[in-house]
């Protein structure tokens, strides 16, 4: 029996995520993070991105994206898909909500296990106050990339759906970049968030039929709404 392409890709991405987590974890490095060329490069890229803090309006845009681009934008997206979406839109909203609910505790556990401190690089320009929790992976990036990949893979069937999915994918990319720009994360934290968010989401895509039969169809019966997946 052939391995499902989504499952295989998920395993690859999550393996890469674990590898990076091991390389940035102070626990594994015994606190000798200053001796790691890998982490020095990460810090240098962080500083390079921070050098572009010059235009006030662009800075404010990045702050807005980092503050509202996750909870506000994607919560509204799920709600709108549930209320106004077609059959495809409603099912994507349900799968997206389930994926994000699963990812939230995974991110929290990963942060505590890796225990990478937030950026404290000298000469960095911080636009917002740093969070108290650990840095790897970026929770914002994990969630928005989860939503973006599910939209691109599942929300299809017309040109307008493709446009909406692409717009939200661009929004997710901007949010991810903003986490480094405002000083909240190192670039590798964002890479880790992308790998984790997409990797876990692909497992949901792989098991889409099971989710349909065990979760979506019972919900549709309760709500008297037909949410069958297309068989293409």
N, C-alpha and C positions, 0 to 999 in steps of 0.2 A: 504494500500500500504506500503510495507516494506521500511525502510530507507536504502538508499544506504550505503554500508560499507565505502566507501571513504568519503562521506559526514559526517557520524557519527564520523569517526576517526578525520576528520578535525575539527569538532566542539570541540571534546575532547582536541585536541592539542592546539587549539587557546584559549580555556578556561583556560588551564593550563598556557599558555603564559601570559594572562591577569592577572592571579593570581600572577605570579612571578613579573610581571611589577609593580603591586601594592605594593609588598613587598620590592622592591628595590628603589622605587621612593622617593627621599628626600621630595617631596611635601607632600606626604601622611604621612611621618614620621616627618614632620615639622622640618627637618634638624637634627633630633636626630639619625643619622645613627650609631653612636658609641654605642648606647644602644641596638642595634639589634643583638641578638645571631646569627640569620640567616645570616646577613651581615658579622659578625665577622668570621663565618665559611667560607664564600665565600672569604674573604680577606686572611685567613690563607691558604686556598688551592691555592690561587694566589701566595703567597709567597713560598709555597712548590714547585710549578712548576718552579718558578724562580730560585730555588736553583741549578737546573741542568745546569746552564749556565757555562760550563767548557770547553767543546770541541769546538774549533774555527770553524772547518769544519761543525759541526752539527748546531752551531749558525748561520752560513752563510746560511745553507740550510733552516733553519726556517725563516730567513729574506727573502730569495728568495720566499719561499712559501707564506708568508704573503703579499709580494709586487706584485707578479705576478700570484699567484694561483687562483685568482678570475677573473680579467679582461682578462688576457692573455690566460690562459688555457681554460676558458669556452667560450670566444669569438671564439677562434680557433676551439673548439669543435663544436659550432653551425655552423660555416662556412664550416667545413669539412663535417658535416652531410648534409648540404644543397647542396654541390657540388658533393660529392662522395657517399653519403649515398643512401641506397635503398629507396624504398617507405616509409618504416617504419622510416628510418633515417631522411628523409626530414620532415615528419610530426612531429617527436619528436623535431627537431630543431625549427620548427615554434611554437609549444606549449611551449617549453622552453623559447624562446625569448619573447613570450607574457607574460608568468609568471614572468619573471625577470623584464620586463618593469612595470608590475603592482606592484611588490614588492619594487622597488626602492623608490617611493614616500611614500609607507606605512612605510618603515623603517625610512625615514626622519621624518615623522609625529610622529611615536612612540618614537623616540629619544627625540624630543622636548617635548612631553607630559610627559614622564617619567622623563626626565631631570637628569639622573644619571651621575655624573662626571666621567671622566676617572680615572683609578687607580692612586692614589697618596700615596700608602701604603709605609711607611718608610721601608728602607732596600731592596726595590725591585730593581731588576736589569733590566733596560730598554735597550733593544738592538736597538730600533729605537725611534725617537721622537714621542710623543703622538699626536694624531689628536686633532683638536680643537673642534670637534662636541661631542655631548654627547655619552655615552657608551652603553646604553641598547636600543635595542639589537645589537649584532654584525652584521654589514651589510655584511661583508665578509662571515660569517657563513650562514646567511640567503640565499644569492645568491647561494653559492656552494652546500648547502643542497637541495635547490630547483632543481638545475640541477641534482644532484645525485639521488634523489628520482624519478624524471621523467625518467631518464635513466633506472633505475631498474624496473620501472613499465611498461614502454612503449616500450623500445628498447629491443625487445626479438624476439625469433624465431630461433635462432641458438646459438651454443656454443661460437662462436667468439663475438657475440653481448653481451652475458652474461659476457664474460671476459672483454670486453671494459667497460661495465657498472660497474663491480666490481672494476676495476682499477680506474675509475673516482670517485667512492664512497670512495675508500681509499684516493684518492687525496683530496676530500672534507673534510674527517676526519682530515687529516694532516693540511690543511689550517685552520680549526676550532681550532685545538690544538695550532697552531702557534700564533694565536691571543692572547692567554694567555701567551705563552712562551716568546714572544717578549715584553710583558708588555703593550699591547694596550687595553686589556679587562680583566675583571674578568670572572671566570668560568661561573657565572650565565648569563652573557651577551651572552656567546656562547650557553648556553642552550636555552636562549630566541630566539636566531637566528635559532637554529635547529627547535624549535617548530613553529616559524612563517614561515620559509621557507617551511617546510614539510606541515604544515597546509594549507597554501594558495595553494601550488602545488596540494594537494589532491582535492581541489575544482575544479581545472582545469581538473583533471582526472575524477572527478565525472561528469562534464559537457562536456566530450570529444566529444560526438555526436553533441552537439550544436555548439561547436567550429569547428568541421569538416564541418558542413553544412553551417554555417554562415561566416566562415573566410577562412578555408583551401580550400574548393572546389572553391569558387570564385577566390582565388589566383591561384589555379591550372589551372583554365580555362584561366586566363590571361597569365600565363606562359606556357600554353599547356603542363602541367606536371600532370600526374595522381597521386594524393596524397590521395587516398581513404584509410581509415582505414580498417583493417581486421575486420571481424565480429565475431571473436572468443571471 
